[in-house]
Amino acid sequence: MKLLEPVLIRGMSCELGQTLARALVAEKCRILGISRSRESCNRLLEAGFEAVYAEEPEALPALLAGTAFHAPRAFVDCAHSHTESLVAALDPQQIDRWSLEDIATRARFLRTVVRLMLPGREGRCLFISSAALAAPARGQGYYAAAKAAGEALYASVGLEMAARGITTCSLRLGWMDAGRGRTYLRSRTAGFASLVPTGHLVSLDEACEGLLYLLSPGARSINATVVTMDGGFSQTKPEPQQERTAVVRGE
């Protein structure tokens, strides 16, 4: 498959980010992880990936100067919020930190990468979103709000920059047996997969296959929009609690 590359991946140290990185390497793509902490950068280096530590997004042009990654043709934003709390329970200082780390910093990284792409008049920016945006669980208000802001930013870039060769798309993923999703699912009653019309949770391989397609030139008309990959769960009709319990138990 022909893909747009070189590729910058923000938040590549997560399970999905590393799985995507391996899939891109298998497709002979040049990839570089962008980390905001030295710890995550070191994890990527130890795993055999190229990575740079960039606490401030505006440092990227200087860090990438003289390398192939100074003119990226693709950017995948896998970074996600770690803030989960009842909306009224979070301290004001934590709210300020959340808005800086999960909204403002994302906007600054996107701005920086788009400006790197502009001279080549070609680029593709993908944002990893979540079905929690449309139906947040209790305590996911800040997480969902961060995803909503990310989708809005990416859609606007796709509208503003498409005429200059840069397009965008957000991939809204449903339940996944990976990363934090695995912890969430395994802490609750088994049988979540039976609630999904396809009968299974979204796998890492499925998510990566979708991302690879969205990074191909043939997908660039999927622009300034959201693609949902949740097995159809978001379209299902809510069931009475007793029926839902029976489904979960496999009765």
C-alpha positions in Angstrom: 0.0 0.0 0.0 1.3 3.4 -0.9 1.3 5.7 2.1 2.1 9.3 2.8 5.4 9.5 4.7 7.6 10.4 6.5 5.2 10.2 9.5 5.3 12.0 12.8 3.4 10.3 15.6 2.6 12.1 18.8 1.9 9.9 21.8 3.6 6.9 20.1 4.5 5.3 23.4 0.9 4.1 24.0 0.0 0.6 22.9 -1.9 1.8 19.8 0.9 4.2 18.8 3.5 1.5 18.9 1.4 -1.0 17.1 0.8 1.6 14.4 4.5 2.4 14.3 5.3 -1.3 13.6 2.7 -1.5 10.9 4.1 1.6 9.2 7.7 0.2 9.4 6.4 -3.0 7.7 5.1 -0.7 4.9 8.6 0.8 4.6 7.6 4.2 6.0 9.9 6.4 7.9 8.4 7.3 11.3 9.4 9.5 14.2 7.8 9.5 17.7 7.2 12.9 19.3 7.3 12.8 23.1 6.5 15.4 25.7 8.3 13.5 28.5 11.8 12.1 28.6 10.5 8.9 30.0 8.2 8.1 27.1 10.9 9.2 24.7 13.4 6.7 26.3 10.8 3.9 26.2 10.5 4.4 22.4 14.2 4.5 21.9 14.6 1.3 24.0 11.9 -0.3 21.8 14.0 0.5 18.7 12.1 3.4 17.4 13.3 6.9 16.4 12.0 9.5 18.8 12.6 13.1 19.9 11.7 14.8 23.2 9.8 18.0 22.6 8.2 19.5 25.7 7.3 22.6 23.7 5.7 22.1 20.3 7.5 25.1 18.9 10.9 23.4 19.4 10.1 20.8 16.7 11.4 22.8 13.7 14.8 23.2 15.2 14.9 19.6 16.5 14.0 18.2 13.0 16.1 20.6 10.9 18.4 18.8 8.5 16.4 15.5 8.7 13.7 14.0 6.5 11.2 14.7 9.2 11.5 18.4 8.8 9.1 18.1 5.9 6.6 15.5 7.2 3.8 14.4 4.9 1.7 12.7 7.7 1.0 13.3 11.3 -0.9 11.0 13.7 -2.0 12.4 17.1 -2.4 9.5 19.5 -2.0 11.5 22.7 -4.9 11.3 25.1 -6.1 12.9 28.3 -5.3 11.3 31.6 -7.8 13.5 33.4 -10.8 11.5 34.5 -13.1 13.0 37.2 -16.6 14.1 38.0 -16.8 17.5 36.4 -17.6 19.3 39.7 -15.0 17.3 41.6 -11.8 18.6 40.0 -9.7 21.3 41.6 -9.4 24.6 39.7 -5.7 24.1 39.3 -6.2 20.6 37.8 -8.8 22.1 35.4 -6.3 24.7 34.3 -3.6 22.0 33.8 -6.1 19.8 31.8 -7.0 22.6 29.5 -3.3 23.4 28.9 -2.1 19.8 28.4 -5.1 18.3 26.6 -6.4 21.3 24.5 -3.9 24.1 24.1 -0.9 21.9 23.7 -2.7 19.8 21.0 -3.5 23.0 19.1 0.1 24.1 19.3 1.4 20.8 18.0 -1.1 20.8 15.2 -0.2 24.4 14.3 3.5 23.5 14.3 3.2 20.4 12.2 0.9 22.1 9.6 3.5 24.9 9.2 6.1 22.2 8.5 3.9 20.7 5.8 3.0 23.9 4.1 6.2 24.3 1.9 5.6 20.9 0.4 1.9 21.6 -0.2 1.0 18.1 0.9 0.1 16.7 4.2 -2.3 14.4 6.1 -3.2 14.9 9.8 -5.1 12.2 11.8 -6.5 12.5 15.3 -7.3 9.5 17.4 -10.6 10.3 19.0 -13.0 8.2 21.1 -16.6 7.1 21.1 -16.7 8.5 24.7 -17.1 11.9 23.1 -20.7 11.1 22.2 -21.5 8.9 25.2 -19.1 9.5 28.1 -19.2 7.2 31.1 -19.5 8.7 34.5 -16.2 10.5 35.2 -15.2 10.9 31.6 -16.4 14.5 31.1 -13.0 16.0 30.8 -11.7 13.2 28.6 -14.7 13.5 26.3 -14.3 17.3 26.2 -10.7 17.0 25.2 -11.6 14.7 22.4 -14.4 17.0 21.2 -11.9 19.9 21.1 -9.4 17.8 19.2 -12.0 16.8 16.6 -13.0 20.5 16.2 -9.4 21.6 15.7 -8.7 18.9 13.1 -11.9 19.6 11.2 -11.1 23.3 11.0 -7.5 22.6 9.7 -9.0 20.3 7.0 -11.3 23.1 5.9 -8.7 25.8 6.1 -5.8 24.0 4.5 -7.2 21.5 1.9 -6.7 24.0 -0.9 -3.0 24.0 0.0 -2.7 20.2 0.0 -3.2 19.4 3.7 -6.2 17.3 4.8 -7.4 15.9 8.1 -9.6 13.2 9.6 -10.5 12.0 13.1 -10.8 8.3 13.8 -13.4 7.8 16.7 -12.6 4.5 18.2 -15.0 2.4 20.3 -14.2 0.0 23.1 -10.8 -1.6 22.6 -9.1 -4.3 24.6 -5.9 -2.3 24.8 -4.3 0.3 27.0 -6.6 2.0 29.4 -9.6 0.4 27.7 -8.4 -3.0 28.7 -8.2 -1.9 32.4 -11.7 -0.4 32.2 -13.3 -3.4 30.6 -11.6 -6.0 32.8 -12.7 -4.1 35.9 -16.4 -4.7 34.9 -18.7 -7.5 34.2 -17.5 -9.7 31.3 -19.5 -9.8 28.1 -19.1 -6.2 26.7 -18.3 -7.6 23.3 -21.8 -9.2 23.1 -23.3 -5.6 23.2 -21.5 -4.7 20.0 -23.3 -5.6 16.8 -20.2 -7.2 15.3 -19.8 -9.4 18.4 -16.3 -8.2 19.2 -14.4 -5.2 20.5 -12.2 -3.1 18.2 -8.8 -4.8 17.9 -5.5 -3.0 17.6 -5.0 -4.6 14.2 -8.4 -3.3 13.0 -7.6 0.2 14.3 -4.2 0.2 12.6 -5.6 -1.1 9.3 -8.1 1.8 9.4 -5.3 4.3 10.1 -3.1 2.9 7.3 -6.0 3.4 4.8 -6.6 6.9 6.1 -2.9 7.6 5.5 -3.1 6.5 1.9 -3.5 9.1 -1.0 -6.8 7.5 -1.9 -8.3 8.6 1.4 -7.5 12.3 1.2 -11.1 13.2 0.2 -12.2 11.9 3.6 -11.4 15.4 4.9 -12.5 17.6 7.8 -14.7 14.8 9.1 -14.9 11.9 11.6 -14.8 8.2 10.9 -16.3 6.0 13.6 -14.9 2.6 14.2 -16.9 1.0 17.0 -18.5 -2.1 15.5 -21.8 -0.2 15.2 -22.3 0.1 19.0 -23.1 3.9 18.8 -26.0 3.1 16.5 -27.7 0.5 18.7 -30.9 1.1 20.5 -30.6 1.1 24.3 -32.2 -1.9 25.9 -34.1 -2.3 29.2 -31.7 -3.0 32.0 -32.9 -6.6 32.6 -32.5 -7.5 28.9 -29.1 -5.9 28.8 -28.0 -7.9 31.8 -29.2 -11.1 30.1 -27.2 -10.2 27.0 -24.1 -9.6 29.0 -24.5 -12.9 30.7 -25.0 -14.7 27.4 -28.6 -15.9 28.3 
